[in-house]
């Protein structure tokens, strides 16, 4: 999951988008990555906070978990990092998972 998601680093951020190659927003990126593995997720960062099961804190996150923030979501890739569709300026990038306050970590598998 994490390796698959990371191959799209450098691709554009597009508000409302769901294309891993032509542009996605944060929840569209997560939704489309998981869709490749047969999992349907909502196109909403707020709704993503209630999918799967809760993981007790970032310190217990595993690669592939969904990291939820206020108005944002990314995929945990290990070593304290996430891959996410960040902004229209930066596109899909890798960041430190604690670059902002984490609201929830969700495990799908």
SERO-4910 file (N, C-alpha, C, O; in steps of 0.05 Angstrom, whole numbers):
BEGIN
 pado doro    nc1    nc2    nc3   cac1   cac2   cac3    cc1    cc2    cc3    oc1    oc2    oc3
  Unk    A     17    -24      0      0      0      0     17     25      0     14     43    -17
  Unk    A     36     27     19     53     50     21     70     53     -4     73     76    -14
  Unk    A     82     31    -13     99     33    -37     83     41    -61     92     57    -78
  Unk    A     59     31    -64     41     38    -86     35     68    -85     37     82   -106
  Unk    A     28     78    -62     21    106    -59     45    124    -65     41    145    -77
  Unk    A     69    116    -57     93    133    -61    100    137    -90    115    156    -97
  Unk    A     91    119   -108     99    122   -136     86    146   -149     93    154   -171
  Unk    A     66    158   -135     52    182   -146     63    208   -136     53    230   -143
  Unk    A     84    207   -119     97    232   -110    106    248   -134    118    237   -152
  Unk    A    101    274   -133    108    292   -155     85    298   -173     86    317   -188
  Unk    A     63    282   -171     40    288   -187     23    311   -175     27    317   -151
  Unk    A      6    323   -191     -8    347   -181    -30    343   -161    -43    322   -160
  Unk    A    -35    364   -145    -58    367   -128    -79    381   -144    -75    402   -156
  Unk    A   -103    369   -145   -126    382   -159   -150    380   -140   -159    358   -133
  Unk    A   -161    403   -132   -184    403   -113   -207    387   -126   -214    392   -149
  Unk    A   -217    368   -111   -240    352   -120   -231    328   -138   -247    312   -146
  Unk    A   -205    327   -144   -194    307   -162   -191    279   -149   -188    277   -125
  Unk    A   -191    259   -166   -187    231   -156   -167    216   -174   -164    192   -170
  Unk    A   -154    230   -192   -135    217   -210   -107    216   -197    -96    238   -190
  Unk    A    -96    193   -194    -69    190   -182    -47    202   -201    -26    209   -191
  Unk    A    -53    203   -226    -33    214   -245    -39    242   -254    -20    258   -257
  Unk    A    -64    249   -258    -71    276   -268    -79    295   -246    -83    319   -251
  Unk    A    -82    286   -221    -88    304   -199   -110    294   -181   -131    286   -190
  Unk    A   -104    297   -155   -124    289   -134   -121    308   -111   -100    319   -106
  Unk    A   -143    311    -96   -141    325    -70   -134    304    -49   -131    280    -55
  Unk    A   -132    312    -24   -122    294     -4   -139    269     -1   -129    247     -1
  Unk    A   -165    272      2   -182    249      6   -186    234    -21   -190    209    -20
  Unk    A   -185    248    -43   -186    234    -69   -162    217    -74   -164    195    -85
  Unk    A   -139    226    -64   -114    210    -66   -116    185    -49   -111    163    -59
  Unk    A   -124    188    -24   -127    164     -6   -148    145    -17   -144    121    -18
  Unk    A   -171    156    -26   -193    140    -37   -183    124    -61   -189    100    -63
  Unk    A   -168    137    -79   -159    123   -104   -137    103    -99   -137     82   -112
  Unk    A   -120    108    -79    -99     88    -72   -113     63    -61   -107     41    -69
  Unk    A   -131     67    -42   -145     44    -30   -163     30    -51   -166      5    -49
  Unk    A   -174     45    -69   -191     33    -90   -175     12   -106   -186     -8   -115
  Unk    A   -150     18   -111   -133     -1   -125   -131    -28   -112   -125    -48   -124
  Unk    A   -136    -28    -85   -134    -53    -70   -162    -63    -63   -166    -80    -45
  Unk    A   -183    -53    -78   -210    -63    -74   -225    -52    -51   -246    -63    -43
  Unk    A   -216    -30    -39   -229    -18    -16   -242      8    -24   -229     26    -35
  Unk    A   -267     11    -18   -282     36    -24   -281     54      1   -290     46     22
  Unk    A   -271     78     -3   -270     98     19   -285    123      9   -287    128    -15
  Unk    A   -295    139     28   -309    164     20   -289    185     10   -265    184     16
  Unk    A   -299    203     -7   -283    225    -17   -287    249      2   -298    270     -5
  Unk    A   -279    245     27   -282    265     48   -263    259     71   -263    238     83
  Unk    A   -246    279     77   -226    275     98   -240    272    125   -231    257    142
  Unk    A   -263    286    129   -278    283    155   -289    255    157   -288    243    179
  Unk    A   -301    244    136   -312    217    136   -291    196    140   -296    175    151
  Unk    A   -267    201    130   -245    182    133   -238    177    162   -226    157    169
  Unk    A   -245    196    179   -238    193    208   -254    171    221   -248    163    244
  Unk    A   -275    160    208   -291    139    220   -290    113    205   -305     94    211
  Unk    A   -272    110    185   -270     85    171   -250     66    185   -234     75    201
  Unk    A   -253     40    180   -234     21    192   -236     21    222   -257     25    233
  Unk    A   -213     15    235   -212     15    264   -191     35    274   -172     41    260
  Unk    A   -196     46    297   -178     66    309   -152     53    317   -151     31    328
  Unk    A   -130     67    312   -103     60    321    -97     80    343   -100    104    339
  Unk    A    -87     71    366    -82     88    388    -56    104    384    -35     96    394
  Unk    A    -58    126    370    -36    144    367    -17    138    344    -15    115    334
  Unk    A     -3    159    335     16    157    313     38    137    319     49    125    301
  Unk    A     46    135    345     67    116    352     60     87    347     78     70    345
  Unk    A     35     81    343     26     54    337     18     50    308      9     29    300
  Unk    A     22     71    291     15     70    263     32     50    248     56     47    254
  Unk    A     20     37    228     34     19    210     31     30    182     12     44    176
  Unk    A     50     23    165     49     32    137     22     24    125     13      1    128
  Unk    A      9     42    111    -17     38    100    -40     49    116    -62     52    106
  Unk    A    -35     55    142    -56     67    158    -63     95    148    -46    108    135
  Unk    A    -87    104    152    -96    131    144    -92    150    168   -101    144    190
  Unk    A    -78    172    163    -73    192    184    -91    216    178    -90    228    157
  Unk    A   -108    222    198   -129    243    194   -122    268    210   -114    266    234
  Unk    A   -125    290    197   -121    316    209   -147    332    206   -166    323    193
  Unk    A   -148    356    217   -171    373    212   -171    382    183   -153    398    175
  Unk    A   -190    373    167   -192    380    139   -171    368    121   -167    377     98
  Unk    A   -157    347    130   -136    335    113   -133    306    121   -140    297    143
  Unk    A   -121    290    102   -116    262    107    -93    253     89    -88    263     68
  Unk    A    -78    233    100    -55    222     85    -52    193     91    -66    182    108
  Unk    A    -32    180     79    -27    152     83      1    149     97     21    159     87
  Unk    A      1    135    119     25    130    134     43    111    118     34     91    109
  Unk    A     69    118    116     88    102    100    110     90    118    129     78    107
  Unk    A    109     95    144    130     86    162    150    108    169    150    129    156
  Unk    A    166    103    189    187    121    197    177    150    203    191    169    197
  Unk    A    152    151    213    141    177    221    133    195    197    131    219    200
  Unk    A    129    183    173    123    199    150     96    190    137     87    168    139
  Unk    A     84    209    123     60    204    107     65    213     78     83    229     72
  Unk    A     50    201     60     48    210     32     20    221     29      1    209     38
  Unk    A     19    245     17     -8    259     15     -8    279     -7     13    289    -16
  Unk    A    -33    284    -17    -37    306    -36    -39    331    -19    -60    336     -7
  Unk    A    -18    347    -19    -15    368      0    -30    394     -8    -50    401      4
  Unk    A    -19    408    -28    -31    433    -37    -27    435    -67    -12    420    -79
  Unk    A    -41    454    -80    -38    458   -109     -9    467   -115      0    463   -138
  Unk    A      5    478    -96     32    487   -101     52    464    -99     71    463   -115
  Unk    A     48    446    -80     67    424    -75     60    398    -88     77    381    -93
  Unk    A     34    393    -93     25    368   -104     26    345    -84     23    349    -60
  Unk    A     31    321    -95     33    297    -78     62    295    -68     81    293    -83
  Unk    A     64    295    -41     91    296    -28     92    277     -4     72    266      4
  Unk    A    116    274      6    121    260     31    127    281     52    143    299     48
  Unk    A    114    278     76    119    297     98    121    281    124    114    258    125
  Unk    A    131    295    145    131    283    171    101    281    180     86    300    176
  Unk    A     94    258    191     66    254    198     56    273    219     32    279    221
  Unk    A     74    284    236     65    302    257     70    332    248     73    349    266
  Unk    A     69    337    222     73    365    213     50    383    221     53    407    221
  Unk    A     28    370    229      6    384    241     -8    365    261     -1    341    261
  Unk    A    -27    375    276    -39    359    297    -56    336    286    -74    340    270
  Unk    A    -49    311    294    -63    287    285    -88    284    301    -88    284    326
  Unk    A   -111    280    287   -137    276    300   -142    246    305   -153    238    325
  Unk    A   -134    230    285   -140    201    286   -122    186    267   -114    197    246
  Unk    A   -116    161    274   -102    143    256   -121    119    253   -130    108    273
  Unk    A   -127    112    228   -146     91    222   -133     68    207   -118     72    188
  Unk    A   -139     44    215   -128     20    201   -151      6    186   -172      0    197
  Unk    A   -146      2    160   -166    -10    143   -162    -40    141   -182    -55    142
  Unk    A   -137    -50    139   -132    -78    137   -124    -90    163   -118   -114    165
***
